[in-house]
Structures are given as C-alpha cells and as structure tokens.
C-alpha cells in the first residue's frame, strides 16, 4: 500500500485557524466539515476540539480496532479491564515503594529483572519483597483487587534468582506508591 504524504505545516496552520475562529465561523466550518449543524449544547471549545481531532484523524488515521472495541464496550456500560489484558514490553520499568524502600523491576524478553536477578514471574518478586503471597501484577499496580486469577502470569520463575531471601515480612496491605514507566 502506498504511504500518503502528510503536510505537517498545513495541518498545524489549519488547527491554528480553527482555534482563532469565532462561534458563528466555527458553526459554518462544522457544517462544511460534518455536513450538518453542530449540536446546540456544544461549546465553542468542544466544537474546535472535535474539528481539530477530525483533521488529525484524516491526516494520520483513526483509532485502532482494539481501542475502538474498548471504547464501544465502555459506552455499553462494560468496565474497563474486564477483557483488556495489559502487555508489558521489554524495557518497561516498574517502580514500587514498599515500607519505605524503593523496588525497581525491569521487564526483559525472558522475564523480570529485580536486584540483578532474572525472574519469570512478578509474583515471585512480590513474595520476596513482602514475605507474603501477593500476586505480582496486583502488587505492582497492574491489576485491581477483583481481577480474575487466570489473567495473572504463572507463579513459577523461568530462571532461578541469583539472590534469594526475603526483603520484608509485613502482612498488611502495601500503603506506598506504585508507578510504571514505559520505555
């Protein structure tokens, strides 16, 4: 398939032109763009944003199929995450602060690296940190407390850690920060 040429300066100029239009001019532009008058409840700001999105969508393409499916499901009342399974790419860094100590886990192609050792499961790392049977995705904030068990990765590591031992023994709920950084 031939790749179409995108004129970025022209797109940026058109976006600025829309931002500068008054209410009547926006309505006229809306009519030419969408073929109908805009809903009366739309504010000037919302009309401009929707028209700018349409320009960008035509130039760069719209949402992918999975995003459209997710949004359609949410519009139907489905809860997000009921079917969506988060995939972590190699290079993603998970940071979890637990009992005042910061734990950094890096996703690699064959598992997760924590404290210089490679583990096949986030759950193994969570157990080593807490000393309890935490589900790794939940501990690192990737799943909610009511997620289905089958969505979680296997508990057994594919590689034995070089360093063993427990870091903490708290049986309480972690009360510290969770963050994720995509590479």
N, C-alpha and C positions, 0 to 999 in steps of 0.2 A: 504494500500500500504506500502511495506517495505521501511524504510528510508535507503538510501545508506550512507556508511561510507565515510567521507572526510578526506584525509590525508593532513592537512594543511602544515606541514613541506615540504612534497614532492611538493606541489603546489608552495610554496614560492621558493624552490630550482629551480624548472623549470622556474619560472619567472626570477630569477636572471641569470640563464643560457642563456635565450633568450636575456636579456639585455646586456650580455657580448659578444654575437656573432658579428662577422664582417659581412659585407654586403653579401659576397658570401655564408657564412654559413647560414645567415638569409633566403636568397632566396631558398637554398636547404631545410631548415626546413619548409618554407612556402609551397613548393611543396609537401612535405610529409604530411603536415597538411591539406592543402586545395585541393590537387590533381591537381594543375595547377601552372604555374609560376606566380609570383606576377606581377601586372601591373608595367610597367617600370617607371611610374610617381611617384610611392610611394617612399618616402624617407625611410631611414633606421629606423628612429624614428617611422614613421607611421606603417611600417611593424611590428615592435616589439610590438607596442601598440595593433594592431589588433590581433596578435597571443596571446598576454597575455590576451586580452579580451576573445578570444575563449577558452583558458584554463580555465579561471574563469567561463565562461558560462557553459562549460561541467561539471565542478565540482559543481557549486552552482545553476545552472538553468539560463535560459534567462529572457528576459523582460516579464512582464505580458501582458495579452491581451489588456488592456486599453492603456498601454504605446505604444505597437506596433501599435495600431489603431491611436493614436495621431501622432506618427512619420510618419506613412504612409500618413495620411492626410496632414501633413506639406510638405512631399515630393511631394504631388499632388498640392501644392500651397494654401492649406487652411490656414487660420490664426489661430494660437493657441488661445484657449479660445472661439472660435466660438461655440464649443459644450461642452467644458470642464467646469464643474461647480466645483469650489473649495469647499471641505468639510472641515470644521474646527472640530477638535477633542477636546473633553473635556480636559482642561489643557492648551490649546493653549493660549498664551498671546499676545495681540495686543497692540502695543505702538504707540501713535500718539502725536506728539508735535504740538500744535496749539497756535499761538500768544504767544509763549514763555512759555507755560505751558504744562507739560507732562501729558498725559491721558493714563492710563493703563486699559485695558479691558481683563478679563479672561473669556474664554469660559467654560461654565459648561453644564451639561447634559440638563438642562431646560432653557438655555438662556445665558445671558452675565452678568458678574458682573462688575460694574463700581462704584467707590466710595462707596463700601459697599452695594449697592442695586443690585438686580437681575432684568434684563430687558429681554424681549422676542425678542428684535429687536435691531440690531446695528443702525438702522436709528433713533430710539428714542434717543439713546445715542448721535449720531451725532447732532441731533437737539438741545439737551440740551447743548451740548458744544458750538455750533456755533450760536444758535438762529435762524437758517435758515433751510429750507427744504432740507438738504443734505441727499442723500442716504447713509446709513451706510456702506455698502460694498465698495462703491466708496470713501467715506471719509477715511476709514481705509486702502485704497490701495488694496482691494481685487477685484475690478472691474475697468475697464477702463471707460472713459467718454462715450464711444459709446456702452457700453454693453446693452443687451436687458433688458427691465424693468421686464419681467417675471422671469428672473434669480435671482432677488433680493428677500430677505425674507420678510415676512409680516411686515407692519409698526406698528402694534399694539403689545405692550408688553403682555406677558402672565402673568406677575406678576407686580403689581404696585410698582414703586420705593418708597423706604422709604424716600429718599431725593429728593426734587423737586427744580426746579428753573433753570435759565439759567446761564451758565458759561460765555459765550461770545456772542457778538451781531454783529460780523463782517459779512458783506455781501460779502466780497471779497473771492477770491479763496485762500484756505489754502496754505501757502508757506513754511511750515515747514516739518520736517522729518516724515516718516512713516516707521515702522518696525514691523516684525512679528516674534515671537519666538515659535517654535513647542515644545511641552512638550515631 
